[in-house]
Amino acid sequence: MSFIRILMCWVAGFMSLNLAAQQSFLVMEYNVENLFDCRHDSLKNDLEFMPDSPRGWNYGRFRKKIENIARVILSVSRENVPDIIGLCEVENEFCVKTLVGYSQLKEAGYEYIITDSPDERGIDVALLYQPYTFKLLDKRFIHVPTVSIGGRPTRDILHASGRIVTGDTLDVFLVHFPSRSGGWRKSEKFRLMAAGILKSAADSVMSVRANPNVMIMGDFNDYPQNKSISEVLNASKPGNTVEKNMLYNLMDGREGGTYRYRGQWGILDQMIVNGNLLENGNVNADYSKACIIDFPFLLEEDDKYGGVTPFRMYNGMKYKGGYSDHLPVLLELEINY
């Protein structure tokens, strides 16, 4: 989706608001690509991001990365920063604490949750949230035992429950599914396992809550048509009718993508909601209010394949000072109270 269409999406949403009764709740997801500090964790394989590594990763470059992420978050804001933000590929709590407390985001007042997963490289997922618009009620980390079927340790699924201004509970799942390392076919079984565990967790929430509002986001390392999403989660683009406890993928069927591989764009970062969230009178999701953020400063010319590609921090081992190999996604929920 182009920058102009993002603005049109925002303007249309603004014009439709009854300001006395409605407000927006912004949800953002971003794979920030290798947000590492420059200190060695003896329990993790993080030597690639050390000052004496071929990358020459140092504190100055770490700070540049932090400020880049903060710039992206502030750039998607309108009157307010996003209410909740899911970040993938974050090494540890120090990185998140630096982002929310020692960058341009400092005044935003974010609080955060971060997993402590068994991933060999040490990368985790982190959820930033505004405590006044998302009052945290509960959190849990859900293990994905890929080692039991011959895989490498992977990221936990983060599940956070929070109360929003209407008094409703919003259940947020943040994921970073196993990578495609070794080829997507050989690695697919690991993502199918992760999707099955995620589906069970979401179904459990929908079975116990009278008015379930389920929001799933993250880097799935799969496209909307792949089995983990289309079959295991059974999540596709919403149609004319929706069912309360079915899942719907708001990124399915969109132009462009969040990731570019060998010159081809595809959507690896998904925003998935349950049917109740699409038709609930208090908090509403809508397909038209989900966007891929492709601000010009997030892109650069692709010298090899033509067109544009995400502006990364590194090109191989060459430092470029960019942002990420993924583009962020944004969803505007409408809150009625």
C-alpha positions as CSV (number, residue, x, y, z in Angstrom):
1,M,0.0,0.0,0.0
2,S,1.5,3.4,-1.0
3,F,2.1,6.2,1.4
4,I,-0.8,8.2,-0.3
5,R,-3.2,5.3,0.3
6,I,-2.1,5.1,4.0
7,L,-3.0,8.8,4.4
8,M,-6.3,8.2,2.6
9,C,-7.0,5.4,5.0
10,W,-6.3,7.6,8.0
11,V,-8.4,10.5,6.6
12,A,-11.3,8.3,5.8
13,G,-11.2,6.9,9.3
14,F,-11.0,10.3,10.8
15,M,-13.9,11.7,8.8
16,S,-16.1,8.8,9.9
17,L,-15.5,9.3,13.6
18,N,-18.1,10.6,16.0
19,L,-15.7,12.5,18.1
20,A,-17.9,12.5,21.2
21,A,-18.1,8.7,21.2
22,Q,-15.2,7.2,19.3
23,Q,-11.5,7.1,19.3
24,S,-8.7,5.2,17.6
25,F,-6.6,2.4,19.1
26,L,-3.5,1.9,17.0
27,V,-1.7,-1.5,16.8
28,M,1.7,-1.8,15.2
29,E,3.9,-4.8,14.4
30,Y,7.5,-4.5,13.3
31,N,10.3,-7.0,12.7
32,V,13.2,-4.6,13.6
33,E,15.9,-7.0,12.3
34,N,18.7,-7.8,14.7
35,L,18.2,-5.4,17.5
36,F,21.3,-6.6,19.5
37,D,23.3,-4.9,22.2
38,C,27.1,-5.1,21.8
39,R,27.7,-7.2,24.9
40,H,28.3,-11.0,24.8
41,D,25.8,-13.3,26.4
42,S,27.7,-16.5,27.1
43,L,24.5,-18.6,26.8
44,K,23.7,-17.3,23.3
45,N,25.2,-17.2,19.8
46,D,25.5,-13.5,19.6
47,L,29.1,-13.1,18.5
48,E,28.1,-11.7,15.1
49,F,27.1,-8.5,16.9
50,M,30.2,-7.7,18.8
51,P,32.7,-4.8,18.3
52,D,35.4,-7.2,17.1
53,S,33.2,-9.1,14.7
54,P,33.3,-8.6,10.9
55,R,30.2,-6.5,11.3
56,G,32.0,-4.1,13.7
57,W,28.8,-3.8,15.7
58,N,29.4,-1.2,18.5
59,Y,27.5,1.1,20.9
60,G,27.3,3.9,18.4
61,R,25.6,1.7,15.8
62,F,23.3,0.2,18.5
63,R,22.2,3.8,19.4
64,K,21.6,4.6,15.7
65,K,19.5,1.5,15.5
66,I,17.5,2.5,18.5
67,E,16.8,6.0,17.1
68,N,15.8,4.5,13.8
69,I,13.2,2.3,15.4
70,A,11.9,5.2,17.5
71,R,11.6,7.4,14.3
72,V,9.5,4.7,12.6
73,I,7.2,4.4,15.6
74,L,6.7,8.2,15.9
75,S,6.2,8.5,12.1
76,V,3.2,6.2,12.1
77,S,1.5,8.3,14.8
78,R,-1.2,10.8,14.2
79,E,-2.3,12.6,17.4
80,N,-0.9,9.8,19.6
81,V,1.7,7.1,19.4
82,P,0.5,3.5,18.8
83,D,-1.2,2.0,21.8
84,I,0.5,-1.4,21.5
85,I,3.5,-2.3,19.4
86,G,4.8,-5.8,18.7
87,L,8.5,-6.0,18.0
88,C,10.3,-9.1,16.6
89,E,14.1,-9.8,16.7
90,V,14.9,-8.1,19.9
91,E,17.8,-9.6,21.8
92,N,17.0,-8.7,25.4
93,E,15.4,-6.4,28.0
94,F,18.3,-4.0,27.8
95,C,17.5,-3.2,24.2
96,V,13.8,-2.6,25.0
97,K,14.6,-0.5,28.0
98,T,16.9,1.6,26.0
99,L,14.3,2.1,23.3
100,V,11.5,3.1,25.6
101,G,13.5,5.1,28.1
102,Y,16.5,6.6,26.3
103,S,15.3,7.5,22.8
104,Q,12.8,9.9,21.2
105,L,10.1,7.5,22.7
106,K,11.0,8.5,26.2
107,E,8.1,11.0,26.6
108,A,5.6,8.4,25.2
109,G,5.7,6.5,28.5
110,Y,5.6,3.0,27.1
111,E,5.8,-0.1,29.4
112,Y,6.9,-3.4,28.0
113,I,6.9,-7.2,28.1
114,I,9.6,-9.3,26.6
115,T,10.0,-13.1,26.3
116,D,13.0,-15.0,27.4
117,S,13.1,-17.7,24.7
118,P,15.5,-20.6,24.1
119,D,16.3,-19.2,20.6
120,E,20.0,-20.0,20.0
121,R,20.8,-16.4,18.8
122,G,19.0,-15.0,21.8
123,I,16.3,-13.1,19.8
124,D,12.9,-12.6,21.4
125,V,9.6,-10.7,20.9
126,A,8.6,-7.7,22.9
127,L,5.3,-5.9,23.4
128,L,5.3,-2.2,24.1
129,Y,2.0,-0.8,25.5
130,Q,0.5,2.4,26.7
131,P,-0.6,1.6,30.3
132,Y,-3.5,4.1,30.2
133,T,-5.1,2.7,27.1
134,F,-4.1,-1.0,27.6
135,K,-4.2,-1.9,31.3
136,L,-2.2,-5.1,31.5
137,L,-4.2,-7.8,33.3
138,D,-2.1,-10.9,32.6
139,K,0.8,-12.2,30.5
140,R,2.2,-15.5,29.7
141,F,4.8,-17.0,27.4
142,I,3.9,-20.1,25.4
143,H,6.7,-22.5,24.6
144,V,7.0,-24.0,21.1
145,P,8.9,-27.3,21.4
146,T,10.4,-27.5,17.9
147,V,13.4,-29.5,19.3
148,S,11.1,-32.4,19.9
149,I,10.6,-32.8,16.1
150,G,14.2,-32.2,15.1
151,G,14.2,-28.4,15.0
152,R,16.3,-25.7,16.7
153,P,15.0,-23.9,19.7
154,T,12.6,-21.1,18.7
155,R,10.8,-18.0,20.0
156,D,8.1,-18.3,22.6
157,I,4.6,-16.9,21.8
158,L,3.7,-13.9,23.9
159,H,0.1,-13.6,25.2
160,A,-0.9,-10.4,26.9
161,S,-4.4,-9.6,28.1
162,G,-5.3,-6.0,28.7
163,R,-8.4,-3.8,29.5
164,I,-9.1,-1.0,27.1
165,V,-11.2,2.2,27.7
166,T,-14.5,0.5,27.0
167,G,-13.9,-2.1,29.8
168,D,-13.5,-4.9,27.2
169,T,-10.5,-7.2,27.4
170,L,-8.2,-7.4,24.4
171,D,-6.1,-10.6,24.1
172,V,-3.0,-10.0,22.1
173,F,-0.7,-12.8,20.8
174,L,2.7,-11.8,19.4
175,V,4.7,-14.4,17.4
176,H,7.9,-14.9,15.5
177,F,7.5,-18.3,13.9
178,P,10.5,-20.5,13.1
179,S,12.6,-19.3,10.1
180,R,12.8,-20.7,6.6
181,S,16.5,-21.7,7.1
182,G,17.2,-24.8,5.1
183,G,14.3,-24.1,2.7
184,W,10.6,-23.5,3.3
185,R,9.6,-27.1,2.7
186,K,12.0,-28.7,5.1
187,S,11.3,-26.0,7.8
188,E,7.5,-25.9,7.3
189,K,6.8,-28.5,9.9
190,F,8.2,-26.2,12.6
191,R,5.9,-23.4,11.6
192,L,2.9,-25.8,11.4
193,M,3.7,-26.8,15.0
194,A,3.9,-23.2,16.1
195,A,0.6,-22.4,14.4
196,G,-1.1,-25.4,16.0
197,I,0.0,-24.2,19.5
198,L,-1.1,-20.6,18.7
199,K,-4.5,-21.9,17.4
200,S,-5.1,-23.9,20.6
201,A,-4.2,-20.8,22.7
202,A,-6.5,-18.5,20.8
203,D,-9.4,-21.1,20.8
204,S,-9.0,-21.4,24.6
205,V,-9.4,-17.7,25.0
206,M,-12.4,-17.6,22.7
207,S,-14.0,-20.5,24.6
208,V,-13.8,-18.9,28.1
209,R,-14.5,-15.2,27.3
210,A,-18.1,-14.1,26.8
211,N,-17.0,-11.4,24.5
212,P,-13.6,-12.4,23.1
213,N,-11.4,-9.9,21.3
214,V,-8.4,-11.7,19.8
215,M,-5.5,-9.9,18.1
216,I,-2.7,-12.0,16.6
217,M,0.4,-10.3,15.0
218,G,4.0,-11.0,14.2
219,D,6.5,-12.3,11.7
220,F,5.1,-15.7,10.7
221,N,7.9,-16.5,8.2
222,D,5.0,-17.6,6.0
223,Y,2.8,-15.9,3.5
224,P,-1.0,-15.7,3.8
225,Q,-1.6,-18.7,1.5
226,N,0.9,-21.0,3.3
227,K,-0.6,-23.9,5.4
228,S,0.4,-22.5,8.8
229,I,-2.0,-19.6,8.2
230,S,-4.5,-20.7,5.7
231,E,-5.1,-24.2,7.0
232,V,-3.9,-24.5,10.7
233,L,-5.1,-21.1,11.8
234,N,-7.7,-21.2,9.0
235,A,-7.3,-17.4,8.7
236,S,-8.1,-15.7,5.4
237,K,-9.4,-12.3,4.2
238,P,-12.8,-11.5,5.8
239,G,-15.8,-11.8,3.5
240,N,-19.3,-10.5,3.7
241,T,-20.1,-12.6,6.8
242,V,-17.9,-13.5,9.7
243,E,-18.2,-15.9,12.5
244,K,-17.4,-14.8,16.1
245,N,-14.8,-17.4,16.9
246,M,-13.1,-17.8,13.5
247,L,-9.9,-16.1,12.6
248,Y,-9.4,-13.6,9.8
249,N,-6.2,-12.3,8.2
250,L,-6.3,-8.6,7.5
251,M,-3.1,-8.8,5.5
252,D,-4.4,-11.4,3.1
253,G,-5.0,-10.1,-0.5
254,R,-3.0,-7.0,-0.2
255,E,-0.7,-5.5,-2.8
256,G,3.0,-5.2,-2.1
257,G,4.6,-6.8,0.9
258,T,6.5,-6.5,4.1
259,Y,9.6,-8.4,2.9
260,R,11.4,-8.7,-0.4
261,Y,13.1,-11.9,-1.5
262,R,15.0,-12.1,-4.8
263,G,13.1,-9.1,-6.1
264,Q,9.7,-10.4,-5.1
265,W,7.5,-8.7,-2.4
266,G,5.6,-10.9,0.0
267,I,3.7,-10.5,3.3
268,L,5.4,-12.3,6.1
269,D,4.0,-10.0,8.8
270,Q,0.4,-10.7,9.6
271,M,-2.4,-9.0,11.5
272,I,-5.1,-11.6,12.4
273,V,-8.3,-11.0,14.4
274,N,-11.3,-13.0,15.4
275,G,-14.7,-12.5,14.0
276,N,-16.0,-10.9,17.2
277,L,-13.4,-8.1,16.8
278,L,-14.8,-7.4,13.3
279,E,-18.3,-7.0,14.4
280,N,-18.2,-6.0,18.1
281,G,-19.9,-2.7,18.8
282,N,-17.4,-1.6,21.4
283,V,-14.1,-2.2,19.6
284,N,-14.0,-2.8,15.8
285,A,-11.4,-4.0,13.4
286,D,-11.9,-3.4,9.7
287,Y,-9.9,-4.7,6.7
288,S,-9.7,-1.2,5.3
289,K,-8.0,0.1,8.4
290,A,-4.9,-2.2,8.1
291,C,-1.9,-0.8,6.3
292,I,1.6,-1.8,5.3
293,I,3.8,1.2,6.2
294,D,6.2,2.0,3.3
295,F,7.4,5.5,4.0
296,P,10.1,6.5,1.5
297,F,12.8,6.7,4.2
298,L,12.2,2.9,4.9
299,L,13.1,2.0,1.3
300,E,16.1,2.2,-1.1
301,E,16.8,1.3,-4.7
302,D,17.4,-2.4,-5.4
303,D,20.5,-2.4,-7.5
304,K,20.3,-6.1,-8.3
305,Y,16.6,-6.7,-9.1
306,G,15.3,-3.2,-9.7
307,G,12.6,-1.3,-8.0
308,V,12.8,-0.6,-4.3
309,T,13.6,-2.8,-1.3
310,P,13.6,-2.3,2.5
311,F,16.5,-0.1,3.6
312,R,18.5,-2.4,5.9
313,M,21.1,-1.7,8.6
314,Y,23.6,-3.9,6.7
315,N,24.1,-5.1,3.1
316,G,25.9,-8.3,3.8
317,M,28.7,-7.2,6.1
318,K,28.7,-3.6,4.8
319,Y,27.2,-1.1,7.3
320,K,24.6,1.2,5.7
321,G,22.7,2.6,8.7
322,G,19.2,1.7,7.5
323,Y,16.2,0.4,9.4
324,S,15.2,-3.2,8.8
325,D,14.7,-5.9,6.1
326,H,10.9,-5.8,7.0
327,L,8.3,-3.1,6.7
328,P,6.0,-2.5,9.6
329,V,2.2,-3.1,9.6
330,L,-0.4,-0.9,11.3
331,L,-4.0,-1.5,12.3
332,E,-6.4,1.2,13.5
333,L,-9.1,-0.2,15.8
334,E,-12.2,1.9,16.3
335,I,-13.2,2.3,20.0
336,N,-16.8,3.1,20.8
337,Y,-17.8,4.2,24.3
